[in-house]
Amino acid sequence: MSTLAHTMMTTARSTDSGLAGPGELDRYPYADAPVGGRVGPPAWDTDPELGRGGRRGASNRGRGLHGQLVQQLGQMIVSGDLGADRPLVPEEIGQRFEVSRTVVRESLRVLEAKGLVSARPNVGTRVRPVSDWNLLDQDIIEWRAFGPQRDDQRRELGELRWTIEPLAARLAAGHGREEVQQRLVDMVEIMGHAMGQGDALTFARADSEFHSLLVQLAGNRMLEHLSGIVSAALQVSGGPLTGCERPNEASLAHHGRIVDALAGGDGAAAEAAMRQLLIAHPEVERVVPGPR
């Protein structure tokens, strides 16, 4: 058995999880949400079609063997279990996961598009260095968040949000899209109701939509392109990135101040309120301290 096949046969990822994609979340089902504690990562399902230890995340459910294999190989590459020391041989991968060469080939193409692997004649398919990865890809964000790079990923996401969201809040105050601003008001109301019910899941869902809508309201298409990153940062579990992920009165109040500032067209106040929200958690404050 080759070194690669042995690695793939013995790897077990006890800290893996999935990231729900846009549209996969129900619309704030209070009755279904857990009462009390913090929202944990979705449970993994053992999938016999992927062979021993095969697992799939929530983001790939319903995508068949192809999506599941992308998930598994992506996690193994990002975690360092598959390195650049030897090529990824399609025949070995197919035998390990009991899938066809077509499934393997299509999965490697997806990973190549994400910058994780490269295929060259006479060299084969090999893992590329981290500097070549598309680190803004939502799947890679997820895989890093539940692997050895977890702390780095959380820190980097927090720093990126610190750059994106205060600017988005300032710009959003100059755009009078009333239907979107009303939706932001609705999200704050949902968050308040969920907090009163001890419904952390519904709070997190409404919070994620609030921040995505705010970036979209800014009216900057390049910022809007990054709204998926903000959403991914909020949906990735495994430890809070900001105070948003812990329902409390202070977090709710900051969201309310942002909405009020937007309604009043006060960009400076909206930006300041967003910065206060983003430093509500001590870890973020250590990374990017608030203005003196």
N, C-alpha and C positions, 0 to 999 in steps of 0.2 A: 504494500500500500504506500502511495506517495506521501510526502510530508504534508502537502496541501490536503489530500483526502483525509489523512489522519487528523489534521487540525479541524477540518469541518465536521468530522465524525464526533469529536470529543468536546467541541465548544458548547458551553451552556451559558446562556445569558440570563441570570437571575434578576437583573434590574431592568430588563427591557420593558417598553410600554408603547402605546399607540397615541397618535395625535388626531383628534377628530378634525375632519376637513370642513370647509364651508358647506353649509347645507345639510350636514349630517346631524347637527344638533336640533333637537325638537324645540319648538317655540315655548320655552319657559314653562314646562309642565310641573307646576308646584307639587302635584300629588306624587309624582315619580321621584322627586329629588330627595336625597338623604337629609335627615334632620340632624343638625349638630355639626360635627367636626368637618375638617377640611376635606376638600375634594381630592381623592387620590387618583393615581393613574388607572386607566381602564385595565381590566383583567385581560390576560392573554388566554387564547384558546389553543389547546394542542391540536394540531392539524395532521392527521395521519398521512395525508397526501404529500406532505413535505418530509416524510421519513422521521427518524428518531430525533426528538427535540425540536421539530419544526414548529415555529410559532408565527403568528401574524398579528399585526397591530390593527387598531380600529380604522386607521386611514386606508388600509388595503382590503378590508372586508368587502366581499362582493366583486373583487377584481380578479378572482381566480388564481391559478397557479402562478401566472406571470407576475401579478402584483405581490403575491406572497414571497416569491423568490427574490424579487427586487428588495423587499423589506429585509429579508434575512441576510442576503449578501451585503446590502448597504450597512446594516448594523455591524457585521463582522469586519468590514473594511474600516469603518469609522472608529471602531473600538481597538483596531490594531491586530485583530486576530488573523486577518489576511493582509500580508504585507507585500512589498515589491520584490521580495527575494526570489520569487519564482512565479512563472505565469499562471494565470487562472485557466485551467484546461476544461473546456466545455464538457468533455466526456466524463471527467471526474465529478464535476458539479452535477451533471445529469444523474449519475449513479448515486451520488450522495443523497439527493433530494427526490430521486425517483420521478424525474420529469423528462420530457422529450428534449432533443437538441434544439428544436424550434423555440421552446419556452426559455431555455438557457440563452440562446442567441438574442432573443428579444429583450430579455432581462439585462444582459450585458450592454445592449445598446442604450437602454435607459440610464444605466449607471455611467456609461460613457458620456451621455448628454449632460449629466450632472457634474462631470469633471472628475469622477472617482477613479475611472479606469481609462486606459487607452489601448487600442488594438493596432498593431503594426505587423506588416509582413515579415516573416522570418524571426519575429520576436515573440509574437503572441499577445495575449491580453494581460496587462499588468496594472497593478494599483499605482495611481499617480500620487505625487507628493501633495500634502495638505494645501500648499500654496496654489495648486491648480484646481482645487475643489470649488464648486459654486456654494459658498458658505451662506448665501442668502436663500438657497433652496429650502423649502419648508420641510422636506423629508430629512435633509441633512441636519437642519436645526433640531429636529426631533431626535435623530440618531445620536447626535453629539450630546443632547441634553440627558440621555439615559445611558451614557457610556463613561469611560474614564475621563473625557473632556467636559464632564458635566459642569464643574465649577467655572471653567473658562467660558463655556457657552452661556451660562446664566449671567456672568459678569458682562460679556460682550453684548448680549441682548439688552441688558440694563443700560449700558452706555449708549447703544444705538437708539433706544427709546428716548433717552435724555436729549439726544440731538434732534430727533424727528418730531416728537409730539409737542414740545413747547412752541416750536416754530409753526406747526400745523394749527395749534390753538390760536396763535396770533393771527394767522392768515384767515382762519375760519371766521373770525369776528367781522371781517369785511365782506362776507358773502351772505346775502339774504335769502338763502334757500330755506324757506319757512318749513317745508315739509320735513327736511332733514333735521332742522333745529327742534321741531316738535318730537321727532323720533328720539332725539337725545333726551328730551324731557321725559318721554315715556320710559327710557331705559333707567333714568335715575329713580323714577317712581317704582319700577319693578325691583330695582336693587333695594330700595327702602322697604318694600313689602317683604322681599325675600329675607332681608336681615331680621325683620321682626318675627319671621317664621322659623328662623334658624336654618334657612335653606341656602347653604353655601354653593350648591351647584347652580341654582337659578341665578344667584348673585353673580357668579363667575361668568355665566353666559351673557347676561345683560351687560356686564362690565366689558366683555370682549367686543360686543357689538357697539357699545358706546365709543370705544377708542377707535375702532375701524371706521365708524361713521364720521368721527371728528377729523380724521386724516383725509377722508374723501371730501369733506366740506371745505377743506382748505383751498380747493380750486387749483391745485398744482398737480399736474398729471404725473410728474416724477415722484412726488411724495405719495400720491395715491397708489403708485406702483409698489410702494413699500408698505402699504397698509396690511398686506398679508403677513409681513414679518412681525408687525405689531400684534396681529391676531395670533400668530404662532407663539410669540413670547408669552401671551396671556394664557394660552391653552396648554402650554407645556407644563406638566406637573413636576413634582419632585422637589419642591421648595419654593417659597414665594420670591418673585422678582421685585415686587413692590408691595406697598400697603394695599393695593387694589385687591389682592388675592386673599386678604383677611378681612371679611366684612366687619366694619366697625363704624361708629358715628363719624370719626374724623375723615375716613375715606369717603363716606357718603357726602359729607359737607363739602369736601374739595370738589367732587363731581358737580354738586349743586352750584358752587361758585363759578365753575367753568361755564355752565349753562347760562347763568345770570350775566356773565361778562359777554358771552356771545350775543345774547339778546340785546344787550346795551351797546353792541358794536365796539366794546373796549378791548382791543387786542392786547394791550399791555397787561391788563388785569387777567385776561384769559391765559396768557403765557405764564404769569406769576402763579396762578392757581394750579396750572398743570405741573409746574416745577415743584410746588409744595406737595402735590399728590405723589409725584415720582420719588420724592425723598422721604415718604412716609414710613419706609421700611429701613431699619438701620444698615442693612447690608448695602443698599443702594447709596445711602448717604456716605458710606465709606468709599464707594467707588467714585461718585461724582457729588461732592458737597455742594450744598445750595449756595446762592450768592451771599456774600458777606454784607 
